[in-house]
Amino acid sequence: MSILHAIILGITQGLSEYLPISSSGHLVLVPWLFGWDDFGGDASLEKTFDVALHVGTLGGAIAYFRRDLLRLAKAAFTAPRTKDGRLAWLIALSAVPAAVVGGLWADTIEENTDRIWMIAVMLIVGALLLGFADGTRGKRTIDEVSLTDAVAMGIGQAIALQPGVSRSGVTITVGRFVGLSRDGAARFAFLMSLPITAGALVFKWFDVQGEGGIPADMRAAFLWGIVSSAITGYIAVWGTLRLIRTQSFAPFVLYRLVLGVVILLLLAVGFRS
């Protein structure tokens, strides 16, 4: 695997993990569009690289929310009845549906990750739902997230295991549907993604180590991929929260629609068939 490809995929992962456009979908689409075969059909090695990129984006998001996370973690155990303590436990609760679905059907989900047409369809469906949800007048802040909101967004996060859906996209969509403001929905969506991502990485890392780990000749590329995904992940969180203070999610809706349609058209004319 070349360092250039690793950096490009790292940037792709970093931006698309927190923008509501599907990181897993883009990590399949980019190599498909450019005809890259960096892993020679080695699914185990490809999974290892995917884990590495997620380590980067998780690090970027933790760096952005570091003060919030320290405050919430402290409140969860020392003052669980306070506003911060309650929010911390709601974030933890929201991880349960995705953990259950991932634990029971992980193998089935992974078998369908390379279906390009499905990714395109999910991009389009997700765009329509996000656009509709964003038209609601929800104004509740993250401090007003309820137990029902957390469970609903947690179920949405479980659905996002299908590439093309987008974890942040579907959780923000649900958040807007239940009456949260754009900032409230996005902040809770980003924070609730951290525990489930961290848990999944720990689980997958044991698999990676059992399958030989990172080959020596690819360690430099993996490192560059992690660094680029961490930096762009941080930027994506910062940029999204800044953008939605004054703008809607319309740019992301349009992007998803256009990309989904273009991919379907490419498939229709036999591209990479």
C-alpha positions in Angstrom: 0.0 0.0 0.0 1.4 3.4 -1.0 1.7 6.2 1.5 -0.3 8.5 -0.9 -3.2 6.1 -0.9 -3.1 5.7 2.9 -3.2 9.5 3.3 -6.1 9.9 0.8 -8.1 7.2 2.6 -7.2 8.7 6.0 -8.5 12.1 4.9 -11.6 10.4 3.5 -12.2 8.5 6.7 -11.6 11.6 8.9 -13.9 13.9 7.0 -16.7 11.4 6.3 -16.8 9.9 9.8 -18.3 13.0 11.3 -19.8 14.7 8.3 -23.2 13.0 7.7 -22.1 11.3 4.5 -20.9 7.8 5.6 -17.3 6.9 6.2 -17.7 3.2 5.6 -19.4 3.9 2.3 -16.7 6.3 1.2 -13.9 3.8 2.2 -15.5 1.4 -0.3 -16.3 3.9 -3.0 -12.9 5.7 -3.2 -10.8 2.5 -4.1 -13.6 1.3 -6.3 -13.8 4.6 -8.3 -10.0 4.8 -8.7 -9.4 1.1 -9.3 -7.1 0.6 -6.3 -6.3 -2.8 -4.9 -3.9 -2.0 -2.1 -4.6 -5.2 -0.2 -4.6 -7.7 -3.0 -8.0 -9.2 -1.9 -6.8 -9.8 1.6 -9.9 -9.0 3.6 -8.1 -9.4 6.9 -5.5 -6.8 6.1 -8.2 -4.4 4.7 -10.0 -4.8 8.1 -6.8 -4.0 9.9 -6.4 -0.8 8.0 -10.0 0.1 8.6 -9.4 -0.3 12.4 -6.3 1.9 12.1 -8.2 4.7 10.5 -10.9 4.5 13.1 -8.2 4.8 15.8 -7.2 8.1 14.1 -10.7 9.6 13.9 -11.5 8.5 17.5 -8.4 10.3 18.6 -9.3 13.4 16.7 -12.8 13.5 18.2 -11.5 12.8 21.7 -9.0 15.7 21.3 -11.9 18.0 20.3 -14.2 17.0 23.1 -11.5 16.4 25.7 -12.8 18.9 28.2 -16.4 17.8 27.8 -15.4 14.1 28.2 -13.5 14.8 31.4 -16.3 16.8 32.9 -18.9 14.2 32.0 -16.8 11.2 33.2 -16.3 12.9 36.5 -20.0 13.8 36.9 -21.1 10.3 35.9 -19.6 8.8 39.1 -19.5 11.7 41.5 -22.8 13.5 40.7 -25.0 11.3 38.5 -28.1 13.3 39.3 -26.7 16.5 37.9 -27.2 17.7 34.4 -23.7 16.5 33.3 -24.0 13.2 35.2 -27.4 12.5 33.6 -26.0 13.3 30.1 -23.0 11.0 30.6 -25.3 8.0 31.5 -27.6 8.8 28.5 -24.5 8.7 26.2 -23.5 5.3 27.7 -27.1 4.0 27.3 -27.2 5.1 23.6 -24.4 2.7 22.8 -26.4 -0.4 23.8 -28.5 -1.0 20.6 -25.4 -0.8 18.3 -23.4 -3.0 20.6 -26.2 -5.6 20.6 -26.6 -5.5 16.8 -22.9 -5.5 16.1 -22.3 -8.4 18.5 -25.1 -10.6 17.0 -24.8 -9.8 13.3 -21.3 -8.4 12.7 -20.4 -11.2 10.3 -23.6 -10.7 8.2 -23.1 -7.0 8.0 -19.4 -7.3 6.9 -20.5 -9.6 4.1 -22.5 -6.8 2.6 -20.0 -4.0 2.9 -18.8 -4.1 -0.7 -22.2 -3.9 -2.4 -21.8 -0.7 -4.3 -25.4 -0.4 -5.4 -26.6 -0.7 -1.8 -24.2 2.0 -0.6 -25.6 4.3 -3.4 -29.2 3.6 -2.4 -28.4 4.2 1.3 -26.8 7.5 0.4 -29.9 8.6 -1.4 -32.4 7.4 1.2 -30.3 8.9 4.0 -30.2 12.2 2.2 -33.9 12.4 1.8 -34.5 11.5 5.5 -31.9 14.0 6.7 -33.4 16.7 4.5 -36.9 16.1 5.8 -35.8 15.9 9.4 -33.8 19.1 9.2 -36.9 20.9 8.1 -38.4 20.4 11.6 -38.4 23.2 14.2 -36.7 21.3 17.0 -34.9 23.7 19.4 -34.0 21.6 22.4 -30.3 21.7 23.4 -28.0 18.7 24.3 -28.8 19.4 28.0 -32.5 18.6 27.2 -31.9 15.2 25.7 -34.3 12.7 27.2 -34.1 9.0 27.9 -36.4 8.4 24.9 -34.2 10.6 22.7 -31.1 8.6 23.7 -32.7 5.3 23.0 -34.1 6.4 19.6 -30.7 7.8 18.5 -29.0 4.6 19.8 -31.3 2.5 17.6 -30.4 4.8 14.7 -26.7 4.3 15.4 -27.3 0.5 15.2 -28.8 0.9 11.7 -25.7 2.8 10.6 -23.7 -0.4 10.6 -24.8 -0.7 7.0 -22.3 1.2 4.8 -23.8 4.2 3.1 -26.1 5.1 6.0 -23.7 7.2 8.0 -23.5 7.0 11.8 -23.5 10.7 12.3 -26.1 11.2 9.5 -28.7 8.8 10.9 -28.2 9.9 14.6 -28.5 13.5 13.6 -31.6 12.7 11.6 -33.2 11.0 14.5 -32.2 13.8 16.8 -33.8 16.4 14.6 -37.0 14.2 14.3 -37.3 14.0 18.1 -37.0 17.8 18.5 -33.4 18.6 19.1 -31.8 21.7 17.6 -29.1 21.2 14.9 -26.3 21.8 17.4 -28.0 19.6 20.1 -28.5 16.7 17.7 -25.0 17.0 16.2 -23.2 17.3 19.6 -25.1 14.4 21.1 -24.5 12.3 17.9 -20.8 13.0 18.0 -20.4 12.2 21.7 -22.6 9.1 21.6 -20.4 7.7 18.8 -17.3 7.7 21.0 -18.0 4.8 23.4 -19.4 2.5 20.7 -16.4 3.3 18.4 -13.9 2.7 21.3 -15.6 -0.6 22.2 -15.7 -1.8 18.6 -12.0 -0.9 18.2 -11.0 -2.9 21.3 -13.0 -5.9 20.0 -11.6 -5.7 16.5 -8.0 -5.1 17.7 -7.9 -8.6 19.3 -9.0 -10.0 15.9 -6.3 -8.0 14.2 -3.6 -9.2 16.5 -4.8 -12.8 16.1 -4.5 -12.5 12.3 -0.9 -11.3 12.4 -1.2 -7.6 13.0 0.3 -4.9 10.6 2.8 -6.2 8.1 6.2 -4.5 8.5 6.3 -3.1 5.0 2.9 -1.3 5.5 3.5 0.2 8.9 4.6 3.6 7.5 1.4 3.8 5.3 -0.7 2.8 8.3 0.8 5.5 10.4 0.2 8.1 7.8 -3.4 6.9 7.5 -3.9 7.2 11.2 -2.4 10.7 11.4 -4.3 12.1 8.4 -7.6 10.6 9.7 -7.0 12.1 13.2 -6.3 15.6 11.9 -9.2 15.6 9.4 -11.6 14.0 12.0 -10.8 16.9 14.4 -11.4 19.4 11.6 -14.7 17.7 10.6 -16.1 17.9 14.1 -15.1 21.5 14.5 -16.3 22.5 11.0 -19.7 20.8 11.3 -20.5 22.3 14.6 -19.4 25.7 13.4 -21.3 25.4 10.1 -24.7 24.5 11.6 -24.7 27.5 13.9 -25.9 29.5 10.9 -26.6 26.9 8.1 -28.8 23.8 7.6 -27.6 20.4 6.6 -28.7 21.1 3.0 -25.1 20.9 1.6 -24.7 17.4 2.9 -28.1 16.3 1.7 -27.2 17.6 -1.8 -23.8 15.9 -1.8 -25.3 12.5 -0.8 -28.0 12.7 -3.5 -25.6 13.6 -6.2 -23.0 11.0 -5.2 -25.7 8.3 -4.9 -27.2 9.0 -8.3 -23.8 9.2 -10.0 -22.8 5.8 -8.5 -26.0 4.2 -9.8 -25.5 5.7 -13.2 -21.9 4.4 -13.3 -23.2 1.0 -12.4 -25.8 1.2 -15.1 -23.2 1.8 -17.8 -21.0 -1.0 -16.6 -18.3 0.9 -14.8 -15.9 -1.4 -13.0 -18.2 -4.4 -13.8 
